Amino acid sequence: MKQTQPRWFLIGMMLIAANLRLPITIIPPLLPSIEKSLNLPSSMAGLITSIPLVTFAIFSPIIVKLAQRWGNERTVFGLFLLLIIGTYLRIIPTLPALLFGTFLVGIGIDSGNVLVPALIKEHMPYKIRLGTSLYTLSMLLVGAIGTAVSGILISRTSLAATQAYLGIISIIAIFAWFPNIRAKRQEPLTDEQRSHIPHYQSVWHQPLGWLITLFFGLQSLVYYAIITWMPSILAVHGVSTITSSNLLTLLQISGLPLSFMVPLLFNKRHGVSILLSIMTLGYVVAPLTWLIDTNSVPFLTIVSLVTGLGSGVAFNLAIMFFTEKTTNPYQTAAISGMAQSAGYLLAAVGPILFGYLQQFSGSWVPVIWLLVIFATALTTTGIIVQRRGMIKN
C-alpha cells in the first residue's frame, strides 16, 4: 500500500483543519443580517451556533465506527463533502435550509475533529508534536481571521455573497485532501483486515478515558461560554459592540503561539505544570476582573490577551492528551471520539446554562463565579490526567 507524500498530507491536513472552526466563528458578525433576512428572533438565531456542538456530541462515536470500516482518510473525505454542501445550502434564504445546512456542516467539522489527531499519529509517528502544532494553529488562526473577515465582507456585500466567498476555502481543502485518498488506494476494510486492528480495552470503560473526556468537555464549556457571553458582560460596563468584537478577535489570536508552546513543553520537566498555571491565569483569574466596573480599553486588552493564552493552553493540551496518552492511531481515534462526544454535549449545555442563570438572577456576577468554578475544575482535572499513565491497551 503506497503512502502519501508527507507534504501532501501536511497541506491537506492543515487546510482541513482550517475549516474546523471557520463555519462557526464567521457566524457572530452575520447574525444581525441572518435575523433580518429570515425575520428570526435572537433565541432562534442562537441555534446556528449550538447545532454544531450537539452534532459533535451525537456523531463522534459514529464517525469512529465509520473510520474503522472505511479508513480515516476516506471517512474525512466523504464527510467533509457534507460540510461543503451544508455551507452552500445555508446561502438559501429559508430557515429549513439554514438549519439543515448547519447540521451538515457540523457533521463535516466533526469528522476532522475526531480523525485528524489519529491521522497525525499514523502519518507522522515521529513528528506528532509538529503535526499537532500545525493542526491547531491552522484551526485557530483561520477561525480567528474568519471572524474579522466576515464582519468586513457583510458590511460591503450581501449575506449570500459573504458566505459563498468564505466557503471557497473548504473547496480548496477537499481538492488538497484528494491525493491522500489516491495514495492510500483504500478499499473498505474487510473483516480479516479489521481483525488486525490492535485490540485494546474500550476507552469508555477506563477512568483515564473519562478524565480526558472531562478535561476536553470543561475546556470546551469555558471557551464557548466566554466567546458567547463576553461581549454581553462587557456591555454592562459600557464597552461598545465594536470594541467587544475586537477584543474577542484578539482573544482568539493571542492563543495561537500556544500551538507550538504546548507540544514543546509537554514532556519537559515541570512543563505541564507551567502550562496549567498559564491556563489557570487565563481561565480563572482573568474572568474575575470582569467583576471590576471598568471600560478601560488598555486594561480589557490585557485581560483578553491573558484569557486567550489560557484558551490556547486548554485546547492544545486536550489534543496532546489524545495523542500522548494513547498507544496507536485506533485508540487515538477512539478517545478523540469519546471526548468530543460527551465533551461537546457538556459544552453545548454551558452557554445555555449561563444565559438562564443571568436571566434568573438579573446579573452577570453569579455567571462569572460559576465560570470560575468550572475553570478551577478544569485545572484540577488536568493535574490528575497528567499524573496518570497511558490509557491501557
Secondary structure, DSSP 8 states (H G I E B T S, - for coil): -----HHHHHHHHHHHHHTTTHHHHTHHHHHHHHHHHHT--HHHHTHHHHHHHHHHHHHHHHHHHHHHHH-HHHHHHHHHHHHHHHHHHTTSSSHHHHHHHHHHHHHHHHHHHHHHHHHHHHH-TT-HHHHHHHHHHHHHHHHHHHHHHHHHHHTTS-HHHHHHHHHHHHHHHHHHHHHHHHHHT-----HHHHTTS-----GGG-HHHHHHHHHHHHHHHHHHHHHHHHHHHHHHTT--HHHHHHHHHHHHHHTTTHHHHHHHHTTSTTHHHHHHHHHHIIIIIHHHGGGS----HHHHHHHHHHHHHHHHHHHHHHHHHHHHS-SSHHHHHHHHHHHHHHHHHHHHHHHHHHHHHHHHHSSSHHHHHHHHHHHHHHHHHHHHHHHS-----
